């Protein structure tokens, strides 16, 4: 479980870093490169986040880690929908 959380955290940090760089990118060529990298990183994040983990019996994420995992999955889906589909 710890290894999965570390992988998820690293993938999320990569996406956050690329998104921050994209927000500050000046030239359109650099923005395009960053969007491509962000799409690939988001796909990796989605793959890491989609690995099944034990779910609490209530079905509602109660722990901080479970909530963060759900939020990471939502964020990855949003980034893929926004940047991954139309950039190919």
N, CA, C and O atoms as a CHARMM CRD file, in Angstrom:
* protein
*
  352
    1    1 UNK  N      0.82800  -1.18800   0.00000 PROA 1      0.00000
    2    1 UNK  CA     0.00000   0.00000   0.00000 PROA 1      0.00000
    3    1 UNK  C      0.87300   1.25300   0.00000 PROA 1      0.00000
    4    1 UNK  O      0.57200   2.22500  -0.69300 PROA 1      0.00000
    5    2 UNK  N      1.94900   1.22700   0.77500 PROA 2      0.00000
    6    2 UNK  CA     2.83300   2.39000   0.85900 PROA 2      0.00000
    7    2 UNK  C      3.47700   2.68600  -0.49200 PROA 2      0.00000
    8    2 UNK  O      3.57000   3.84500  -0.89700 PROA 2      0.00000
    9    3 UNK  N      3.92300   1.63800  -1.19200 PROA 3      0.00000
   10    3 UNK  CA     4.54100   1.83000  -2.50500 PROA 3      0.00000
   11    3 UNK  C      3.55800   2.43400  -3.49100 PROA 3      0.00000
   12    3 UNK  O      3.92200   3.30600  -4.28000 PROA 3      0.00000
   13    4 UNK  N      2.32600   1.98200  -3.45100 PROA 4      0.00000
   14    4 UNK  CA     1.29400   2.52400  -4.35100 PROA 4      0.00000
   15    4 UNK  C      1.06400   4.00400  -4.06700 PROA 4      0.00000
   16    4 UNK  O      0.91600   4.80500  -4.98900 PROA 4      0.00000
   17    5 UNK  N      1.03500   4.35800  -2.79000 PROA 5      0.00000
   18    5 UNK  CA     0.84900   5.76900  -2.42700 PROA 5      0.00000
   19    5 UNK  C      2.03500   6.61500  -2.86400 PROA 5      0.00000
   20    5 UNK  O      1.85900   7.75300  -3.30100 PROA 5      0.00000
   21    6 UNK  N      3.23700   6.07100  -2.75100 PROA 6      0.00000
   22    6 UNK  CA     4.41900   6.82000  -3.19200 PROA 6      0.00000
   23    6 UNK  C      4.40000   7.02500  -4.70000 PROA 6      0.00000
   24    6 UNK  O      4.72100   8.10800  -5.19000 PROA 6      0.00000
   25    7 UNK  N      4.02100   5.97400  -5.43600 PROA 7      0.00000
   26    7 UNK  CA     3.93000   6.11300  -6.89900 PROA 7      0.00000
   27    7 UNK  C      2.87000   7.14300  -7.27900 PROA 7      0.00000
   28    7 UNK  O      3.07700   7.96500  -8.17200 PROA 7      0.00000
   29    8 UNK  N      1.74800   7.08800  -6.59700 PROA 8      0.00000
   30    8 UNK  CA     0.67500   8.04200  -6.87600 PROA 8      0.00000
   31    8 UNK  C      1.12400   9.46500  -6.56500 PROA 8      0.00000
   32    8 UNK  O      0.86900  10.38400  -7.34400 PROA 8      0.00000
   33    9 UNK  N      1.78500   9.64700  -5.44300 PROA 9      0.00000
   34    9 UNK  CA     2.27900  10.97400  -5.08200 PROA 9      0.00000
   35    9 UNK  C      3.29500  11.50600  -6.07300 PROA 9      0.00000
   36    9 UNK  O      3.27400  12.68900  -6.41300 PROA 9      0.00000
   37   10 UNK  N      4.18600  10.64300  -6.54000 PROA 10     0.00000
   38   10 UNK  CA     5.19300  11.07000  -7.52000 PROA 10     0.00000
   39   10 UNK  C      4.53700  11.44000  -8.84200 PROA 10     0.00000
   40   10 UNK  O      4.90400  12.44000  -9.45900 PROA 10     0.00000
   41   11 UNK  N      3.57400  10.64300  -9.27900 PROA 11     0.00000
   42   11 UNK  CA     2.88300  10.94000 -10.53600 PROA 11     0.00000
   43   11 UNK  C      2.09300  12.23900 -10.42800 PROA 11     0.00000
   44   11 UNK  O      2.06700  13.03600 -11.36500 PROA 11     0.00000
   45   12 UNK  N      1.45700  12.44800  -9.29200 PROA 12     0.00000
   46   12 UNK  CA     0.69600  13.67300  -9.07900 PROA 12     0.00000
   47   12 UNK  C      1.61600  14.88700  -9.03500 PROA 12     0.00000
   48   12 UNK  O      1.28300  15.93500  -9.59000 PROA 12     0.00000
   49   13 UNK  N      2.75900  14.75900  -8.38700 PROA 13     0.00000
   50   13 UNK  CA     3.72100  15.86100  -8.31900 PROA 13     0.00000
   51   13 UNK  C      4.23400  16.21700  -9.71000 PROA 13     0.00000
   52   13 UNK  O      4.43800  17.39200 -10.01500 PROA 13     0.00000
   53   14 UNK  N      4.44400  15.20800 -10.55300 PROA 14     0.00000
   54   14 UNK  CA     4.88900  15.47000 -11.91700 PROA 14     0.00000
   55   14 UNK  C      3.83600  16.27000 -12.68600 PROA 14     0.00000
   56   14 UNK  O      4.16300  17.22400 -13.39100 PROA 14     0.00000
   57   15 UNK  N      2.57800  15.87500 -12.54500 PROA 15     0.00000
   58   15 UNK  CA     1.49000  16.58400 -13.22800 PROA 15     0.00000
   59   15 UNK  C      1.39400  18.01600 -12.71400 PROA 15     0.00000
   60   15 UNK  O      1.25300  18.95300 -13.50000 PROA 15     0.00000
   61   16 UNK  N      1.46800  18.18400 -11.41300 PROA 16     0.00000
   62   16 UNK  CA     1.38000  19.52700 -10.83600 PROA 16     0.00000
   63   16 UNK  C      2.53200  20.41100 -11.31300 PROA 16     0.00000
   64   16 UNK  O      2.33100  21.58300 -11.63400 PROA 16     0.00000
   65   17 UNK  N      3.72600  19.84900 -11.35800 PROA 17     0.00000
   66   17 UNK  CA     4.88300  20.61500 -11.81600 PROA 17     0.00000
   67   17 UNK  C      4.77000  21.03000 -13.27200 PROA 17     0.00000
   68   17 UNK  O      5.07200  22.16900 -13.62800 PROA 17     0.00000
   69   18 UNK  N      4.33500  20.10200 -14.10900 PROA 18     0.00000
   70   18 UNK  CA     4.17500  20.43200 -15.52700 PROA 18     0.00000
   71   18 UNK  C      3.06100  21.45400 -15.73400 PROA 18     0.00000
   72   18 UNK  O      3.17700  22.33800 -16.58300 PROA 18     0.00000
   73   19 UNK  N      1.98600  21.33600 -14.96300 PROA 19     0.00000
   74   19 UNK  CA     0.89700  22.29900 -15.09500 PROA 19     0.00000
   75   19 UNK  C      1.35600  23.69000 -14.66000 PROA 19     0.00000
   76   19 UNK  O      1.00700  24.68300 -15.29900 PROA 19     0.00000
   77   20 UNK  N      2.13000  23.77000 -13.58700 PROA 20     0.00000
   78   20 UNK  CA     2.66100  25.06300 -13.14800 PROA 20     0.00000
   79   20 UNK  C      3.59000  25.65000 -14.20800 PROA 20     0.00000
   80   20 UNK  O      3.55900  26.85400 -14.46400 PROA 20     0.00000
   81   21 UNK  N      4.41100  24.80800 -14.82000 PROA 21     0.00000
   82   21 UNK  CA     5.30100  25.28000 -15.87900 PROA 21     0.00000
   83   21 UNK  C      4.49800  25.75700 -17.08100 PROA 21     0.00000
   84   21 UNK  O      4.85500  26.74500 -17.72300 PROA 21     0.00000
   85   22 UNK  N      3.42000  25.05800 -17.37900 PROA 22     0.00000
   86   22 UNK  CA     2.57000  25.45100 -18.50600 PROA 22     0.00000
   87   22 UNK  C      1.94500  26.82100 -18.26900 PROA 22     0.00000
   88   22 UNK  O      1.84400  27.63300 -19.19000 PROA 22     0.00000
   89   23 UNK  N      1.53100  27.07100 -17.04100 PROA 23     0.00000
   90   23 UNK  CA     0.92900  28.36600 -16.72400 PROA 23     0.00000
   91   23 UNK  C      1.91100  29.51400 -16.91200 PROA 23     0.00000
   92   23 UNK  O      1.50700  30.64000 -17.20100 PROA 23     0.00000
   93   24 UNK  N      3.20200  29.23100 -16.75000 PROA 24     0.00000
   94   24 UNK  CA     4.21400  30.28200 -16.84900 PROA 24     0.00000
   95   24 UNK  C      4.95000  30.28400 -18.18600 PROA 24     0.00000
   96   24 UNK  O      5.82100  31.12500 -18.40800 PROA 24     0.00000
   97   25 UNK  N      4.61500  29.36700 -19.07000 PROA 25     0.00000
   98   25 UNK  CA     5.31700  29.25500 -20.35100 PROA 25     0.00000
   99   25 UNK  C      5.03500  30.48800 -21.21100 PROA 25     0.00000
  100   25 UNK  O      3.91200  30.99000 -21.26800 PROA 25     0.00000
  101   26 UNK  N      6.08800  30.95500 -21.87400 PROA 26     0.00000
  102   26 UNK  CA     5.94700  32.15100 -22.69500 PROA 26     0.00000
  103   26 UNK  C      5.62800  31.85100 -24.14300 PROA 26     0.00000
  104   26 UNK  O      4.59100  32.27700 -24.65000 PROA 26     0.00000
  105   27 UNK  N      6.48600  31.13900 -24.80400 PROA 27     0.00000
  106   27 UNK  CA     6.31000  30.92300 -26.24100 PROA 27     0.00000
  107   27 UNK  C      5.29300  29.82100 -26.50800 PROA 27     0.00000
  108   27 UNK  O      5.10100  28.91100 -25.70100 PROA 27     0.00000
  109   28 UNK  N      4.65100  29.93100 -27.66000 PROA 28     0.00000
  110   28 UNK  CA     3.65400  28.92500 -28.00700 PROA 28     0.00000
  111   28 UNK  C      4.29700  27.57000 -28.28700 PROA 28     0.00000
  112   28 UNK  O      3.66700  26.53500 -28.06500 PROA 28     0.00000
  113   29 UNK  N      5.54200  27.55700 -28.77100 PROA 29     0.00000
  114   29 UNK  CA     6.22500  26.28600 -29.00300 PROA 29     0.00000
  115   29 UNK  C      6.46800  25.56900 -27.67500 PROA 29     0.00000
  116   29 UNK  O      6.25400  24.36200 -27.56600 PROA 29     0.00000
  117   30 UNK  N      6.90700  26.30600 -26.68600 PROA 30     0.00000
  118   30 UNK  CA     7.15300  25.70900 -25.36400 PROA 30     0.00000
  119   30 UNK  C      5.84100  25.25200 -24.73800 PROA 30     0.00000
  120   30 UNK  O      5.79000  24.19800 -24.10400 PROA 30     0.00000
  121   31 UNK  N      4.77300  26.04300 -24.91100 PROA 31     0.00000
  122   31 UNK  CA     3.46700  25.65200 -24.38500 PROA 31     0.00000
  123   31 UNK  C      3.01000  24.33700 -25.00400 PROA 31     0.00000
  124   31 UNK  O      2.46200  23.47800 -24.31400 PROA 31     0.00000
  125   32 UNK  N      3.23700  24.18000 -26.30300 PROA 32     0.00000
  126   32 UNK  CA     2.85900  22.94000 -26.97500 PROA 32     0.00000
  127   32 UNK  C      3.62300  21.74400 -26.43500 PROA 32     0.00000
  128   32 UNK  O      3.05400  20.67400 -26.21400 PROA 32     0.00000
  129   33 UNK  N      4.92800  21.94000 -26.22400 PROA 33     0.00000
  130   33 UNK  CA     5.74700  20.86000 -25.65100 PROA 33     0.00000
  131   33 UNK  C      5.25200  20.48400 -24.25900 PROA 33     0.00000
  132   33 UNK  O      5.12600  19.30500 -23.92600 PROA 33     0.00000
  133   34 UNK  N      4.97600  21.50200 -23.45400 PROA 34     0.00000
  134   34 UNK  CA     4.51300  21.24400 -22.09800 PROA 34     0.00000
  135   34 UNK  C      3.13900  20.57500 -22.08500 PROA 34     0.00000
  136   34 UNK  O      2.87400  19.72200 -21.23800 PROA 34     0.00000
  137   35 UNK  N      2.27500  20.95300 -23.00700 PROA 35     0.00000
  138   35 UNK  CA     0.96300  20.31000 -23.08500 PROA 35     0.00000
  139   35 UNK  C      1.11000  18.83500 -23.44700 PROA 35     0.00000
  140   35 UNK  O      0.40800  17.98300 -22.90200 PROA 35     0.00000
  141   36 UNK  N      2.01400  18.54100 -24.35700 PROA 36     0.00000
  142   36 UNK  CA     2.26400  17.14000 -24.72000 PROA 36     0.00000
  143   36 UNK  C      2.80700  16.35500 -23.53100 PROA 36     0.00000
  144   36 UNK  O      2.36200  15.24200 -23.25200 PROA 36     0.00000
  145   37 UNK  N      3.77200  16.94700 -22.83500 PROA 37     0.00000
  146   37 UNK  CA     4.33400  16.28500 -21.65200 PROA 37     0.00000
  147   37 UNK  C      3.28200  16.11700 -20.56400 PROA 37     0.00000
  148   37 UNK  O      3.22900  15.08800 -19.89100 PROA 37     0.00000
  149   38 UNK  N      2.44900  17.13600 -20.39800 PROA 38     0.00000
  150   38 UNK  CA     1.39500  17.07800 -19.39500 PROA 38     0.00000
  151   38 UNK  C      0.38900  15.97500 -19.71800 PROA 38     0.00000
  152   38 UNK  O     -0.06600  15.26700 -18.81900 PROA 38     0.00000
  153   39 UNK  N      0.04700  15.83000 -20.97600 PROA 39     0.00000
  154   39 UNK  CA    -0.88200  14.76800 -21.37600 PROA 39     0.00000
  155   39 UNK  C     -0.30200  13.38900 -21.07100 PROA 39     0.00000
  156   39 UNK  O     -1.01200  12.51100 -20.58000 PROA 39     0.00000
  157   40 UNK  N      0.98200  13.19600 -21.35900 PROA 40     0.00000
  158   40 UNK  CA     1.61900  11.90700 -21.06300 PROA 40     0.00000
  159   40 UNK  C      1.68800  11.66700 -19.55000 PROA 40     0.00000
  160   40 UNK  O      1.44100  10.55700 -19.07800 PROA 40     0.00000
  161   41 UNK  N      2.02300  12.71000 -18.80500 PROA 41     0.00000
  162   41 UNK  CA     2.10400  12.56900 -17.34700 PROA 41     0.00000
  163   41 UNK  C      0.72300  12.28600 -16.75700 PROA 41     0.00000
  164   41 UNK  O      0.59600  11.50200 -15.81700 PROA 41     0.00000
  165   42 UNK  N     -0.30000  12.91800 -17.30300 PROA 42     0.00000
  166   42 UNK  CA    -1.66000  12.67800 -16.82200 PROA 42     0.00000
  167   42 UNK  C     -2.09300  11.24500 -17.11900 PROA 42     0.00000
  168   42 UNK  O     -2.77900  10.61900 -16.31100 PROA 42     0.00000
  169   43 UNK  N     -1.69800  10.73500 -18.26300 PROA 43     0.00000
  170   43 UNK  CA    -2.02300   9.34100 -18.59000 PROA 43     0.00000
  171   43 UNK  C     -1.32300   8.39300 -17.61900 PROA 43     0.00000
  172   43 UNK  O     -1.91100   7.40300 -17.18300 PROA 43     0.00000
  173   44 UNK  N     -0.06300   8.69600 -17.28100 PROA 44     0.00000
  174   44 UNK  CA     0.64700   7.87000 -16.29900 PROA 44     0.00000
  175   44 UNK  C     -0.03100   7.95600 -14.92900 PROA 44     0.00000
  176   44 UNK  O     -0.16700   6.95000 -14.23300 PROA 44     0.00000
  177   45 UNK  N     -0.45400   9.16200 -14.55100 PROA 45     0.00000
  178   45 UNK  CA    -1.14900   9.34700 -13.28200 PROA 45     0.00000
  179   45 UNK  C     -2.45000   8.54400 -13.27000 PROA 45     0.00000
  180   45 UNK  O     -2.77000   7.89100 -12.27800 PROA 45     0.00000
  181   46 UNK  N     -3.18600   8.59400 -14.35600 PROA 46     0.00000
  182   46 UNK  CA    -4.43800   7.83900 -14.42700 PROA 46     0.00000
  183   46 UNK  C     -4.18100   6.34800 -14.31100 PROA 46     0.00000
  184   46 UNK  O     -4.94400   5.63000 -13.66500 PROA 46     0.00000
  185   47 UNK  N     -3.10600   5.88100 -14.93600 PROA 47     0.00000
  186   47 UNK  CA    -2.77800   4.45700 -14.85500 PROA 47     0.00000
  187   47 UNK  C     -2.41700   4.06100 -13.42700 PROA 47     0.00000
  188   47 UNK  O     -2.83200   3.00400 -12.95100 PROA 47     0.00000
  189   48 UNK  N     -1.65200   4.89800 -12.75100 PROA 48     0.00000
  190   48 UNK  CA    -1.26700   4.60000 -11.36400 PROA 48     0.00000
  191   48 UNK  C     -2.49100   4.68500 -10.45200 PROA 48     0.00000
  192   48 UNK  O     -2.66600   3.85200  -9.56300 PROA 48     0.00000
  193   49 UNK  N     -3.33400   5.69000 -10.67300 PROA 49     0.00000
  194   49 UNK  CA    -4.49700   5.90000  -9.80800 PROA 49     0.00000
  195   49 UNK  C     -5.57200   4.84600 -10.03500 PROA 49     0.00000
  196   49 UNK  O     -6.39200   4.61300  -9.14800 PROA 49     0.00000
  197   50 UNK  N     -5.59000   4.21100 -11.18900 PROA 50     0.00000
  198   50 UNK  CA    -6.64300   3.24300 -11.48000 PROA 50     0.00000
  199   50 UNK  C     -6.33300   1.84800 -10.96500 PROA 50     0.00000
  200   50 UNK  O     -7.16700   0.95000 -11.08000 PROA 50     0.00000
  201   51 UNK  N     -5.14900   1.65000 -10.39900 PROA 51     0.00000
  202   51 UNK  CA    -4.81300   0.34800  -9.81900 PROA 51     0.00000
  203   51 UNK  C     -5.73900   0.11800  -8.62800 PROA 51     0.00000
  204   51 UNK  O     -5.80500   0.94900  -7.72200 PROA 51     0.00000
  205   52 UNK  N     -6.45000  -1.00000  -8.62600 PROA 52     0.00000
  206   52 UNK  CA    -7.41000  -1.23700  -7.54100 PROA 52     0.00000
  207   52 UNK  C     -6.72300  -1.35500  -6.18300 PROA 52     0.00000
  208   52 UNK  O     -5.67800  -1.99000  -6.04200 PROA 52     0.00000
  209   53 UNK  N     -7.33200  -0.73500  -5.21400 PROA 53     0.00000
  210   53 UNK  CA    -6.84000  -0.80700  -3.84300 PROA 53     0.00000
  211   53 UNK  C     -8.01100  -1.20500  -2.94900 PROA 53     0.00000
  212   53 UNK  O     -9.16800  -1.03700  -3.33400 PROA 53     0.00000
  213   54 UNK  N     -7.72800  -1.71700  -1.78500 PROA 54     0.00000
  214   54 UNK  CA    -8.83300  -2.06500  -0.87800 PROA 54     0.00000
  215   54 UNK  C     -9.67600  -0.83800  -0.55700 PROA 54     0.00000
  216   54 UNK  O     -9.15600   0.20600  -0.16500 PROA 54     0.00000
  217   55 UNK  N    -10.97400  -0.98100  -0.72900 PROA 55     0.00000
  218   55 UNK  CA   -11.90200   0.12800  -0.50100 PROA 55     0.00000
  219   55 UNK  C    -12.59000  -0.09200   0.83600 PROA 55     0.00000
  220   55 UNK  O    -12.96700  -1.21800   1.16100 PROA 55     0.00000
  221   56 UNK  N    -12.75700   0.97300   1.61600 PROA 56     0.00000
  222   56 UNK  CA   -13.49200   0.81400   2.87600 PROA 56     0.00000
  223   56 UNK  C    -14.88900   0.25600   2.61400 PROA 56     0.00000
  224   56 UNK  O    -15.48700   0.53200   1.57400 PROA 56     0.00000
  225   57 UNK  N    -15.40000  -0.51600   3.54500 PROA 57     0.00000
  226   57 UNK  CA   -16.68900  -1.17900   3.34800 PROA 57     0.00000
  227   57 UNK  C    -17.83800  -0.20000   3.19900 PROA 57     0.00000
  228   57 UNK  O    -18.86700  -0.55900   2.62700 PROA 57     0.00000
  229   58 UNK  N    -17.70200   1.01900   3.69200 PROA 58     0.00000
  230   58 UNK  CA   -18.77300   2.00200   3.57500 PROA 58     0.00000
  231   58 UNK  C    -18.88500   2.56800   2.16800 PROA 58     0.00000
  232   58 UNK  O    -19.92300   3.12700   1.81200 PROA 58     0.00000
  233   59 UNK  N    -17.85000   2.43600   1.37300 PROA 59     0.00000
  234   59 UNK  CA   -17.89100   2.97200   0.02000 PROA 59     0.00000
  235   59 UNK  C    -17.56100   4.45200  -0.06100 PROA 59     0.00000
  236   59 UNK  O    -17.36200   4.98100  -1.15500 PROA 59     0.00000
  237   60 UNK  N    -17.49900   5.11900   1.06500 PROA 60     0.00000
  238   60 UNK  CA   -17.16700   6.54200   1.10500 PROA 60     0.00000
  239   60 UNK  C    -15.75200   6.66800   1.63700 PROA 60     0.00000
  240   60 UNK  O    -15.45300   6.15800   2.71700 PROA 60     0.00000
  241   61 UNK  N    -14.85900   7.35000   0.88700 PROA 61     0.00000
  242   61 UNK  CA   -13.48500   7.47300   1.38000 PROA 61     0.00000
  243   61 UNK  C    -13.43900   8.28100   2.68000 PROA 61     0.00000
  244   61 UNK  O    -13.82500   9.44900   2.72400 PROA 61     0.00000
  245   62 UNK  N    -12.96500   7.63300   3.71500 PROA 62     0.00000
  246   62 UNK  CA   -12.90400   8.28200   5.02900 PROA 62     0.00000
  247   62 UNK  C    -11.50800   8.77400   5.36800 PROA 62     0.00000
  248   62 UNK  O    -11.34900   9.81500   6.00600 PROA 62     0.00000
  249   63 UNK  N    -10.50200   8.03300   4.94600 PROA 63     0.00000
  250   63 UNK  CA    -9.15000   8.42300   5.31400 PROA 63     0.00000
  251   63 UNK  C     -8.63900   9.52700   4.39400 PROA 63     0.00000
  252   63 UNK  O     -9.15100   9.71700   3.29000 PROA 63     0.00000
  253   64 UNK  N     -7.65500  10.23100   4.84800 PROA 64     0.00000
  254   64 UNK  CA    -7.04700  11.28700   4.06000 PROA 64     0.00000
  255   64 UNK  C     -6.45900  10.71400   2.77000 PROA 64     0.00000
  256   64 UNK  O     -6.60500  11.30600   1.70100 PROA 64     0.00000
  257   65 UNK  N     -5.79600   9.56000   2.87500 PROA 65     0.00000
  258   65 UNK  CA    -5.20600   8.93700   1.69300 PROA 65     0.00000
  259   65 UNK  C     -6.25900   8.53900   0.67800 PROA 65     0.00000
  260   65 UNK  O     -6.07400   8.74100  -0.52200 PROA 65     0.00000
  261   66 UNK  N     -7.35500   7.97700   1.14500 PROA 66     0.00000
  262   66 UNK  CA    -8.42200   7.58000   0.22800 PROA 66     0.00000
  263   66 UNK  C     -9.02100   8.80000  -0.46500 PROA 66     0.00000
  264   66 UNK  O     -9.28200   8.76300  -1.66700 PROA 66     0.00000
  265   67 UNK  N     -9.23900   9.86400   0.27400 PROA 67     0.00000
  266   67 UNK  CA    -9.77300  11.08700  -0.33900 PROA 67     0.00000
  267   67 UNK  C     -8.79600  11.66200  -1.35500 PROA 67     0.00000
  268   67 UNK  O     -9.20500  12.10700  -2.42800 PROA 67     0.00000
  269   68 UNK  N     -7.50800  11.65700  -1.02400 PROA 68     0.00000
  270   68 UNK  CA    -6.50000  12.18500  -1.95400 PROA 68     0.00000
  271   68 UNK  C     -6.43300  11.33100  -3.21600 PROA 68     0.00000
  272   68 UNK  O     -6.26300  11.86100  -4.31400 PROA 68     0.00000
  273   69 UNK  N     -6.56600  10.01400  -3.06800 PROA 69     0.00000
  274   69 UNK  CA    -6.55300   9.12600  -4.22200 PROA 69     0.00000
  275   69 UNK  C     -7.74300   9.44100  -5.14900 PROA 69     0.00000
  276   69 UNK  O     -7.57900   9.51700  -6.36600 PROA 69     0.00000
  277   70 UNK  N     -8.92300   9.62100  -4.57300 PROA 70     0.00000
  278   70 UNK  CA   -10.10500   9.95300  -5.36600 PROA 70     0.00000
  279   70 UNK  C     -9.90500  11.29400  -6.06600 PROA 70     0.00000
  280   70 UNK  O    -10.22800  11.43500  -7.24600 PROA 70     0.00000
  281   71 UNK  N     -9.37700  12.26800  -5.34900 PROA 71     0.00000
  282   71 UNK  CA    -9.12300  13.57900  -5.95700 PROA 71     0.00000
  283   71 UNK  C     -8.07700  13.48200  -7.06000 PROA 71     0.00000
  284   71 UNK  O     -8.20300  14.15100  -8.08600 PROA 71     0.00000
  285   72 UNK  N     -7.05600  12.66800  -6.86800 PROA 72     0.00000
  286   72 UNK  CA    -6.04100  12.48300  -7.91200 PROA 72     0.00000
  287   72 UNK  C     -6.64400  11.83900  -9.14500 PROA 72     0.00000
  288   72 UNK  O     -6.29900  12.21100 -10.26700 PROA 72     0.00000
  289   73 UNK  N     -7.54100  10.88000  -8.95700 PROA 73     0.00000
  290   73 UNK  CA    -8.19700  10.24500 -10.10000 PROA 73     0.00000
  291   73 UNK  C     -9.04500  11.25500 -10.85400 PROA 73     0.00000
  292   73 UNK  O     -9.03100  11.28300 -12.08400 PROA 73     0.00000
  293   74 UNK  N     -9.77600  12.07700 -10.13000 PROA 74     0.00000
  294   74 UNK  CA   -10.59800  13.10200 -10.77900 PROA 74     0.00000
  295   74 UNK  C     -9.72100  14.10800 -11.52600 PROA 74     0.00000
  296   74 UNK  O    -10.02800  14.49300 -12.65400 PROA 74     0.00000
  297   75 UNK  N     -8.63400  14.52600 -10.88900 PROA 75     0.00000
  298   75 UNK  CA    -7.73000  15.48900 -11.53100 PROA 75     0.00000
  299   75 UNK  C     -7.09500  14.91400 -12.78200 PROA 75     0.00000
  300   75 UNK  O     -6.97700  15.60300 -13.79500 PROA 75     0.00000
  301   76 UNK  N     -6.68800  13.66800 -12.71800 PROA 76     0.00000
  302   76 UNK  CA    -6.09000  13.01900 -13.89200 PROA 76     0.00000
  303   76 UNK  C     -7.10900  12.91300 -15.01500 PROA 76     0.00000
  304   76 UNK  O     -6.78300  13.15100 -16.17800 PROA 76     0.00000
  305   77 UNK  N     -8.32500  12.56100 -14.67900 PROA 77     0.00000
  306   77 UNK  CA    -9.36800  12.46000 -15.71100 PROA 77     0.00000
  307   77 UNK  C     -9.63100  13.81800 -16.35100 PROA 77     0.00000
  308   77 UNK  O     -9.82700  13.90800 -17.56300 PROA 77     0.00000
  309   78 UNK  N     -9.63600  14.87200 -15.54200 PROA 78     0.00000
  310   78 UNK  CA    -9.86700  16.20800 -16.07400 PROA 78     0.00000
  311   78 UNK  C     -8.73500  16.63000 -17.00900 PROA 78     0.00000
  312   78 UNK  O     -8.98800  17.17000 -18.08600 PROA 78     0.00000
  313   79 UNK  N     -7.50000  16.38800 -16.60600 PROA 79     0.00000
  314   79 UNK  CA    -6.35200  16.77700 -17.42100 PROA 79     0.00000
  315   79 UNK  C     -6.33500  15.99900 -18.72900 PROA 79     0.00000
  316   79 UNK  O     -6.06200  16.57100 -19.78400 PROA 79     0.00000
  317   80 UNK  N     -6.62200  14.70700 -18.67400 PROA 80     0.00000
  318   80 UNK  CA    -6.66100  13.90900 -19.89300 PROA 80     0.00000
  319   80 UNK  C     -7.76800  14.40600 -20.80700 PROA 80     0.00000
  320   80 UNK  O     -7.57400  14.52300 -22.01700 PROA 80     0.00000
  321   81 UNK  N     -8.92900  14.69800 -20.23200 PROA 81     0.00000
  322   81 UNK  CA   -10.03600  15.20900 -21.04300 PROA 81     0.00000
  323   81 UNK  C     -9.68700  16.56100 -21.66300 PROA 81     0.00000
  324   81 UNK  O    -10.06900  16.85100 -22.79600 PROA 81     0.00000
  325   82 UNK  N     -8.96800  17.37100 -20.91900 PROA 82     0.00000
  326   82 UNK  CA    -8.65800  18.72500 -21.39300 PROA 82     0.00000
  327   82 UNK  C     -7.50600  18.74000 -22.39900 PROA 82     0.00000
  328   82 UNK  O     -7.58300  19.42700 -23.41800 PROA 82     0.00000
  329   83 UNK  N     -6.44200  17.98900 -22.12200 PROA 83     0.00000
  330   83 UNK  CA    -5.24100  18.06900 -22.93500 PROA 83     0.00000
  331   83 UNK  C     -4.92100  16.79700 -23.70200 PROA 83     0.00000
  332   83 UNK  O     -4.26300  16.86700 -24.74000 PROA 83     0.00000
  333   84 UNK  N     -5.35500  15.66200 -23.23800 PROA 84     0.00000
  334   84 UNK  CA    -4.93500  14.40400 -23.82500 PROA 84     0.00000
  335   84 UNK  C     -5.66700  14.02700 -25.09400 PROA 84     0.00000
  336   84 UNK  O     -5.06400  13.43000 -25.98600 PROA 84     0.00000
  337   85 UNK  N     -6.91100  14.34200 -25.20800 PROA 85     0.00000
  338   85 UNK  CA    -7.71500  13.89300 -26.32600 PROA 85     0.00000
  339   85 UNK  C     -7.39600  14.61100 -27.63500 PROA 85     0.00000
  340   85 UNK  O     -7.23600  13.96400 -28.67000 PROA 85     0.00000
  341   86 UNK  N     -7.30400  15.93600 -27.60000 PROA 86     0.00000
  342   86 UNK  CA    -7.12800  16.67000 -28.84500 PROA 86     0.00000
  343   86 UNK  C     -5.68900  16.86000 -29.25500 PROA 86     0.00000
  344   86 UNK  O     -5.43500  17.37700 -30.34300 PROA 86     0.00000
  345   87 UNK  N     -4.74100  16.46500 -28.43700 PROA 87     0.00000
  346   87 UNK  CA    -3.32500  16.62700 -28.79500 PROA 87     0.00000
  347   87 UNK  C     -2.74700  15.35600 -29.39900 PROA 87     0.00000
  348   87 UNK  O     -1.69000  15.39400 -30.02900 PROA 87     0.00000
  349   88 UNK  N     -3.43900  14.21800 -29.21100 PROA 88     0.00000
  350   88 UNK  CA    -3.02100  12.95600 -29.81000 PROA 88     0.00000
  351   88 UNK  C     -1.82800  12.42400 -29.15500 PROA 88     0.00000
  352   88 UNK  O     -1.33700  11.36100 -29.53500 PROA 88     0.00000
